[in-house]
């Protein structure tokens, strides 16, 4: 089951962009990927030909309602949910998490406790911490291991007590790339009767999510990280959602998922969301997969992982020997399956931005900074004002692009050192 990267690349118009006579290299993917034609076409078709608010009896409003429902069904397929009513869609993961953090904490107060981790993106920390402070709930912060680069199960188990109400976990770090053993961690929390909220924003572009198997109560992701429009998605377990009283307008819908989706939805973006899932299904079909959309999506992920992981190891191996360069994350090829292809590093005496600015000018797009991995940089003792150099691979990247990037890193670091 091979991944035809050349064929996949032809689906993305942005990949034709050139700088300095060469195609641009998109390695800014952890912050947001490019989108295929079909996503843009679905958005355009909806806003031009099916543009209406929901709830009326005329043709375009009926069509818009169907678009909204299909987007929820598509995300249920992508995440392995049992029903579309478990899918909540909003402007972004952070906004949805703020909303749900306050909804969940309505009846919590002094004597209750939540657990967040140092490994998470701030989007899965700040909303919980701020809501907890508002309610007088205690906050416990778990460090990650700098040996395994993961949250260790025994550390979580030791932190949970009879006062613990919720654990917020990251599936994969957007800085180190490390994948947590989320199913094992979730089982520990659920055995103690604790709710689990999983941030899968960085995992979902690179691995198949199966919420029915994971055991968590909530799982969040962002479509623009996996070739889609700027939308956030939260899956919530049906029985947990049924028991919650959301903040909503008195005349808004009371059914699921509508009572958690405030205001008029971005209907055209929801059309793009369905097209995003269909893009995954198309990639699955390229490998020869047949059957349901979920089966095709699973095949796409298997093929993409087999393509991405060697690229990640090639990048790691290519920069690991550079003088004074330190990779923050798993570098052992035997543990490649325990990370997503996001690689971050620092170089002694070199500001990350100075290197990234030079690479960006060459048409190699990557990031410098803390990347909202606030807890990670603080635990590692990295100045958040500087942060790290972050290079993130997607399935449309190529071996040639990684070779060019490694050469650019080495050459530009040599030049920067000469200027010191």
DOMARLO-384538 format. One line per field, with one value per residue (C-alpha): residue number from 1; residue in one letter; chain; x, y, z. Coordinates in nm, 2 decimals. Example, Ala and Ser with C-alpha at 12.3 -4.5 7.8 and 13.67 -1.06 7.14 Angstrom:
REM DOMARLO-384538
seq = (1_2)
type = (a_s)
mol = (A_A)
u = (1.23_1.37)
v = (-0.45_-0.11)
w = (0.78_0.71)
REM end
This chain:
REM DOMARLO-384538
seq = (1_2_3_4_5_6_7_8_9_10_11_12_13_14_15_16_17_18_19_20_21_22_23_24_25_26_27_28_29_30_31_32_33_34_35_36_37_38_39_40_41_42_43_44_45_46_47_48_49_50_51_52_53_54_55_56_57_58_59_60_61_62_63_64_65_66_67_68_69_70_71_72_73_74_75_76_77_78_79_80_81_82_83_84_85_86_87_88_89_90_91_92_93_94_95_96_97_98_99_100_101_102_103_104_105_106_107_108_109_110_111_112_113_114_115_116_117_118_119_120_121_122_123_124_125_126_127_128_129_130_131_132_133_134_135_136_137_138_139_140_141_142_143_144_145_146_147_148_149_150_151_152_153_154_155_156_157_158_159_160_161_162_163_164_165_166_167_168_169_170_171_172_173_174_175_176_177_178_179_180_181_182_183_184_185_186_187_188_189_190_191_192_193_194_195_196_197_198_199_200_201_202_203_204_205_206_207_208_209_210_211_212_213_214_215_216_217_218_219_220_221_222_223_224_225_226_227_228_229_230_231_232_233_234_235_236_237_238_239_240_241_242_243_244_245_246_247_248_249_250_251_252_253_254_255_256_257_258_259_260_261_262_263_264_265_266_267_268_269_270_271_272_273_274_275_276_277_278_279_280_281_282_283_284_285_286_287_288_289_290_291_292_293_294_295_296_297_298_299_300_301_302_303_304_305_306_307_308_309_310_311_312_313_314_315_316_317_318_319_320_321_322_323_324_325_326_327_328_329_330_331_332_333_334_335_336_337_338_339_340_341_342_343_344_345_346_347_348_349_350_351_352_353_354_355_356_357_358_359_360_361_362_363_364_365_366_367_368_369_370_371_372_373_374_375_376_377_378_379_380_381_382_383_384_385_386_387_388_389_390_391_392_393_394_395_396_397_398_399_400_401_402_403_404_405_406_407_408_409_410_411_412_413_414_415_416_417_418_419_420)
type = (x_x_x_x_x_x_x_x_x_x_x_x_x_x_x_x_x_x_x_x_x_x_x_x_x_x_x_x_x_x_x_x_x_x_x_x_x_x_x_x_x_x_x_x_x_x_x_x_x_x_x_x_x_x_x_x_x_x_x_x_x_x_x_x_x_x_x_x_x_x_x_x_x_x_x_x_x_x_x_x_x_x_x_x_x_x_x_x_x_x_x_x_x_x_x_x_x_x_x_x_x_x_x_x_x_x_x_x_x_x_x_x_x_x_x_x_x_x_x_x_x_x_x_x_x_x_x_x_x_x_x_x_x_x_x_x_x_x_x_x_x_x_x_x_x_x_x_x_x_x_x_x_x_x_x_x_x_x_x_x_x_x_x_x_x_x_x_x_x_x_x_x_x_x_x_x_x_x_x_x_x_x_x_x_x_x_x_x_x_x_x_x_x_x_x_x_x_x_x_x_x_x_x_x_x_x_x_x_x_x_x_x_x_x_x_x_x_x_x_x_x_x_x_x_x_x_x_x_x_x_x_x_x_x_x_x_x_x_x_x_x_x_x_x_x_x_x_x_x_x_x_x_x_x_x_x_x_x_x_x_x_x_x_x_x_x_x_x_x_x_x_x_x_x_x_x_x_x_x_x_x_x_x_x_x_x_x_x_x_x_x_x_x_x_x_x_x_x_x_x_x_x_x_x_x_x_x_x_x_x_x_x_x_x_x_x_x_x_x_x_x_x_x_x_x_x_x_x_x_x_x_x_x_x_x_x_x_x_x_x_x_x_x_x_x_x_x_x_x_x_x_x_x_x_x_x_x_x_x_x_x_x_x_x_x_x_x_x_x_x_x_x_x_x_x_x_x_x_x_x_x_x_x_x_x_x_x_x_x_x_x_x_x_x_x_x_x_x_x_x_x_x_x_x_x_x_x_x_x_x_x_x_x_x_x_x_x_x_x_x)
mol = (A_A_A_A_A_A_A_A_A_A_A_A_A_A_A_A_A_A_A_A_A_A_A_A_A_A_A_A_A_A_A_A_A_A_A_A_A_A_A_A_A_A_A_A_A_A_A_A_A_A_A_A_A_A_A_A_A_A_A_A_A_A_A_A_A_A_A_A_A_A_A_A_A_A_A_A_A_A_A_A_A_A_A_A_A_A_A_A_A_A_A_A_A_A_A_A_A_A_A_A_A_A_A_A_A_A_A_A_A_A_A_A_A_A_A_A_A_A_A_A_A_A_A_A_A_A_A_A_A_A_A_A_A_A_A_A_A_A_A_A_A_A_A_A_A_A_A_A_A_A_A_A_A_A_A_A_A_A_A_A_A_A_A_A_A_A_A_A_A_A_A_A_A_A_A_A_A_A_A_A_A_A_A_A_A_A_A_A_A_A_A_A_A_A_A_A_A_A_A_A_A_A_A_A_A_A_A_A_A_A_A_A_A_A_A_A_A_A_A_A_A_A_A_A_A_A_A_A_A_A_A_A_A_A_A_A_A_A_A_A_A_A_A_A_A_A_A_A_A_A_A_A_A_A_A_A_A_A_A_A_A_A_A_A_A_A_A_A_A_A_A_A_A_A_A_A_A_A_A_A_A_A_A_A_A_A_A_A_A_A_A_A_A_A_A_A_A_A_A_A_A_A_A_A_A_A_A_A_A_A_A_A_A_A_A_A_A_A_A_A_A_A_A_A_A_A_A_A_A_A_A_A_A_A_A_A_A_A_A_A_A_A_A_A_A_A_A_A_A_A_A_A_A_A_A_A_A_A_A_A_A_A_A_A_A_A_A_A_A_A_A_A_A_A_A_A_A_A_A_A_A_A_A_A_A_A_A_A_A_A_A_A_A_A_A_A_A_A_A_A_A_A_A_A_A_A_A_A_A_A_A_A_A_A_A_A_A_A_A_A)
u = (0.00_0.22_0.16_0.17_0.31_0.34_-0.03_-0.13_0.07_-0.12_-0.44_-0.29_-0.26_-0.05_0.23_0.29_0.40_0.77_1.03_1.37_1.29_1.21_0.89_0.82_0.87_0.58_0.71_0.49_0.23_0.19_0.05_-0.17_-0.16_-0.24_-0.58_-0.67_-0.88_-1.19_-1.20_-1.18_-1.44_-1.68_-1.66_-1.70_-1.99_-2.18_-2.14_-2.22_-2.51_-2.65_-2.61_-2.89_-2.94_-3.09_-3.45_-3.65_-3.86_-3.71_-3.46_-3.13_-3.20_-3.29_-2.96_-2.77_-2.92_-2.81_-2.46_-2.44_-2.56_-2.33_-2.03_-2.11_-2.15_-1.82_-1.64_-1.81_-1.65_-1.31_-1.30_-1.48_-1.78_-2.10_-2.33_-2.32_-2.49_-2.15_-1.98_-1.96_-1.82_-1.71_-1.46_-1.16_-1.05_-0.95_-1.29_-1.48_-1.25_-1.32_-1.69_-1.68_-1.45_-1.71_-2.00_-1.83_-1.73_-2.08_-2.12_-1.76_-1.59_-1.35_-1.24_-1.25_-0.94_-0.83_-0.51_-0.34_0.00_0.32_0.32_0.01_-0.06_-0.18_-0.52_-0.58_-0.44_-0.54_-0.92_-0.92_-0.69_-0.89_-1.22_-1.08_-0.96_-1.31_-1.47_-1.21_-1.11_-0.75_-0.51_-0.24_0.02_0.19_0.54_0.64_0.94_1.25_1.36_1.05_0.92_0.58_0.34_0.42_0.13_0.26_0.29_-0.07_-0.19_-0.01_-0.16_-0.53_-0.72_-1.08_-1.11_-1.00_-1.28_-1.10_-0.77_-0.68_-0.44_-0.25_-0.24_0.07_0.29_0.30_0.67_0.84_0.62_0.59_0.27_0.13_-0.01_-0.35_-0.56_-0.35_-0.36_-0.74_-0.79_-0.62_-0.84_-1.16_-1.09_-1.10_-1.42_-1.25_-1.35_-1.09_-1.05_-0.80_-0.64_-0.58_-0.50_-0.15_-0.22_-0.52_-0.32_-0.09_-0.28_-0.62_-0.84_-1.08_-1.29_-1.49_-1.18_-0.99_-1.21_-1.20_-1.50_-1.40_-1.16_-1.07_-0.91_-0.87_-0.96_-0.70_-0.43_-0.54_-0.60_-0.93_-1.09_-1.04_-1.28_-1.25_-1.42_-1.49_-1.63_-1.81_-1.94_-2.32_-2.41_-2.17_-2.31_-2.67_-2.59_-2.45_-2.63_-2.46_-2.44_-2.69_-2.96_-3.30_-3.45_-3.16_-3.18_-3.20_-3.10_-2.75_-2.51_-2.69_-2.72_-2.34_-2.30_-2.37_-2.48_-2.51_-2.26_-2.00_-2.20_-1.96_-1.67_-1.87_-1.90_-1.52_-1.50_-1.69_-1.47_-1.17_-1.28_-1.35_-1.00_-0.88_-1.12_-0.97_-0.62_-0.74_-0.88_-0.54_-0.40_-0.67_-0.90_-1.27_-1.57_-1.70_-1.56_-1.41_-1.23_-1.09_-0.98_-0.80_-0.62_-0.51_-0.36_-0.17_-0.02_0.06_0.23_0.45_0.55_0.59_0.78_1.09_1.09_1.09_1.38_1.57_1.53_1.64_1.94_2.03_2.05_2.14_2.51_2.52_2.74_2.56_2.22_1.98_1.66_1.39_1.20_1.24_1.53_1.56_1.45_1.32_1.06_0.96_0.60_0.58_0.61_0.44_0.68_0.72_1.08_1.19_1.55_1.77_2.13_2.35_2.42_2.19_1.84_1.59_1.43_1.76_1.78_1.42_1.42_1.70_1.52_1.19_1.37_1.48_1.12_1.14_0.85_0.89_0.85_1.04_0.89_0.72_0.43_0.19_0.37_0.40_0.44_0.70_0.94_0.92_0.99_1.28_1.42_1.39_1.33_0.97_1.08_1.32_1.15_1.27_1.30_1.01_0.99_0.67_0.62_0.29_0.21_0.26_0.63_0.90_1.24_1.40_1.24_1.39_1.74_1.71_1.60_1.88_2.13_1.97_1.99_2.36_2.46_2.27_2.39_2.75_2.70_2.54_2.82_3.07_2.89_2.90)
v = (0.00_0.28_0.65_0.83_1.17_1.31_1.24_1.37_1.69_1.76_1.81_2.12_2.44_2.61_2.36_2.52_2.85_2.94_3.16_3.22_2.99_2.69_2.55_2.67_2.41_2.40_2.28_2.51_2.24_2.21_2.57_2.49_2.28_2.38_2.28_2.07_2.20_2.01_2.20_2.54_2.44_2.31_2.64_2.85_2.65_2.67_3.05_3.12_2.88_2.75_3.06_3.08_3.07_2.76_2.68_2.80_2.61_2.73_2.55_2.71_2.69_2.32_2.27_2.46_2.24_1.93_2.07_2.12_1.77_1.61_1.79_1.64_1.29_1.33_1.42_1.13_0.90_1.07_1.03_0.70_0.84_0.64_0.93_1.28_1.42_1.37_1.61_1.98_2.22_2.58_2.85_2.68_2.43_2.69_2.87_2.54_2.44_2.77_2.70_2.35_2.43_2.67_2.44_2.15_2.36_2.51_2.30_2.26_2.46_2.46_2.11_2.00_1.96_1.94_1.81_1.97_1.89_2.07_1.89_2.05_2.33_2.63_2.58_2.28_2.44_2.81_2.75_2.49_2.69_3.01_2.84_2.66_2.99_3.14_2.85_2.81_2.47_2.35_2.30_2.03_2.04_1.73_1.74_1.52_1.29_1.43_1.07_0.93_1.28_1.16_1.18_0.88_0.67_0.63_1.01_1.05_0.77_0.93_1.27_1.15_1.16_1.16_1.53_1.51_1.60_1.62_1.54_1.75_1.55_1.62_1.33_1.47_1.77_2.05_2.12_1.79_1.58_1.31_1.10_1.02_0.68_0.83_0.52_0.39_0.73_0.76_0.42_0.53_0.84_0.66_0.39_0.67_0.82_1.12_1.30_1.31_1.58_1.50_1.76_1.57_1.88_1.77_1.40_1.41_1.51_1.21_0.93_0.77_0.87_0.62_0.79_0.47_0.28_0.56_0.57_0.95_1.17_1.45_1.49_1.81_1.87_2.15_2.10_2.35_2.13_1.84_2.01_2.17_2.51_2.71_2.52_2.34_2.01_1.85_1.50_1.44_1.12_1.12_1.04_1.31_1.57_1.48_1.55_1.90_2.23_2.46_2.83_2.91_3.15_3.07_3.04_2.83_2.46_2.22_1.91_1.78_1.90_2.23_2.34_2.35_2.53_2.90_3.13_3.08_2.82_2.90_2.69_2.74_2.62_2.32_2.23_2.25_2.03_1.75_1.79_1.76_1.42_1.32_1.42_1.16_0.91_0.99_0.93_0.59_0.51_0.58_0.30_0.06_0.08_0.02_0.02_0.28_0.63_0.53_0.23_0.45_0.72_0.45_0.33_0.69_0.73_0.40_0.50_0.86_0.74_0.51_0.80_1.07_0.87_0.81_1.18_1.27_1.03_1.16_1.52_1.41_1.22_1.51_1.78_1.57_1.59_1.97_2.13_2.26_2.17_2.01_1.83_1.85_1.52_1.16_1.09_0.71_0.55_0.25_0.49_0.67_0.54_0.73_1.07_1.28_1.43_1.76_1.83_2.12_2.23_2.50_2.58_2.72_3.09_3.12_3.28_3.06_3.35_3.44_3.10_3.08_3.42_3.30_2.98_3.16_3.39_3.08_2.96_2.71_2.79_2.70_2.86_3.01_3.07_2.90_2.79_2.81_2.51_2.73_2.45_2.27_2.56_2.65_2.29_2.27_2.60_2.76_3.13_3.17_3.49_3.29_2.95_2.69_2.62_2.41_2.20_2.00_1.75_1.67_1.39_1.62_1.68_1.49_1.34_1.61_1.88_1.73_1.72_2.08_2.18_1.99_2.16_2.50_2.45_2.35_2.62_2.91_2.81_2.81_3.16_3.28_3.15_3.34_3.66_3.62)
w = (0.00_-0.13_-0.11_-0.44_-0.33_-0.68_-0.74_-0.40_-0.46_-0.78_-0.57_-0.40_-0.60_-0.34_-0.41_-0.75_-0.59_-0.65_-0.50_-0.65_-0.94_-0.71_-0.57_-0.22_0.05_0.30_0.64_0.84_0.86_1.24_1.23_0.93_0.61_0.25_0.11_-0.20_-0.48_-0.37_-0.04_-0.20_-0.46_-0.20_-0.01_-0.32_-0.45_-0.12_-0.07_-0.44_-0.50_-0.16_0.06_0.32_0.69_0.85_0.94_0.65_0.40_0.07_-0.15_-0.04_0.33_0.29_0.10_0.37_0.64_0.45_0.42_0.80_0.87_0.62_0.78_1.11_0.95_0.78_1.10_1.27_1.01_1.04_1.42_1.45_1.64_1.67_1.58_1.43_1.75_1.92_1.69_1.79_1.53_1.59_1.49_1.64_1.90_2.16_2.14_2.18_2.47_2.65_2.60_2.73_3.02_3.16_3.09_3.26_3.56_3.63_3.94_4.04_4.32_4.62_4.70_4.34_4.13_3.76_3.61_3.31_3.17_3.08_2.74_2.60_2.37_2.57_2.40_2.62_2.94_2.96_2.92_3.20_3.43_3.39_3.44_3.75_3.90_3.84_4.03_4.30_4.17_4.24_3.95_3.93_3.65_3.54_3.39_3.10_3.10_2.92_2.88_2.71_2.60_2.71_3.01_3.21_3.33_3.69_3.72_3.62_3.85_4.14_4.07_4.06_4.39_4.51_4.43_4.07_3.83_3.49_3.32_3.00_2.79_2.46_2.21_2.05_2.12_1.87_1.97_2.05_1.82_2.09_2.10_2.44_2.53_2.55_2.57_2.87_3.03_2.98_3.13_3.45_3.47_3.39_3.65_3.91_3.76_3.61_3.29_3.01_2.75_2.47_2.24_1.91_1.71_1.63_1.61_1.37_1.07_1.11_1.27_1.26_1.56_1.70_1.97_2.02_2.12_2.30_2.61_2.66_2.71_2.47_2.18_2.00_1.67_1.40_1.04_0.91_1.05_0.82_0.48_0.57_0.64_0.97_1.19_1.52_1.61_1.94_1.98_2.30_2.44_2.40_2.76_2.89_2.65_2.75_3.11_3.05_3.06_2.80_2.79_2.51_2.40_2.54_2.19_2.05_1.97_2.26_2.06_2.00_1.88_1.82_2.18_2.20_1.87_1.94_1.66_1.29_1.16_0.89_0.64_0.35_0.57_0.68_0.31_0.30_0.60_0.43_0.13_0.36_0.48_0.12_0.04_0.29_0.13_-0.21_-0.08_0.05_-0.29_-0.44_-0.24_-0.37_-0.06_-0.12_0.12_0.36_0.39_0.73_0.57_0.30_0.55_0.75_0.44_0.37_0.71_0.69_0.36_0.47_0.79_0.59_0.37_0.65_0.91_0.69_0.60_0.96_1.04_0.74_0.87_1.22_1.10_0.87_1.14_1.44_1.37_1.33_1.60_1.91_1.76_2.01_1.89_2.15_2.12_2.02_1.79_1.82_1.49_1.69_1.84_1.53_1.57_1.90_1.74_1.46_1.20_1.38_1.47_1.69_1.77_1.92_1.84_2.11_2.05_1.76_1.78_1.62_1.43_1.27_1.11_1.02_0.85_0.62_0.54_0.48_0.23_0.04_0.01_0.29_0.52_0.88_1.23_1.51_1.86_2.14_1.91_2.21_2.37_2.67_2.93_2.71_2.67_3.04_3.15_2.91_3.02_2.68_2.67_2.52_2.36_2.14_2.14_1.89_1.52_1.42_1.10_1.04_0.77_0.59_0.35_0.05_0.14_-0.05_0.01_-0.21_0.00_0.31_0.15_0.05_0.40_0.57_0.34_0.42_0.79_0.78_0.54_0.71_1.06_0.93_0.80_1.12_1.33_1.11_1.18_1.56)
REM end
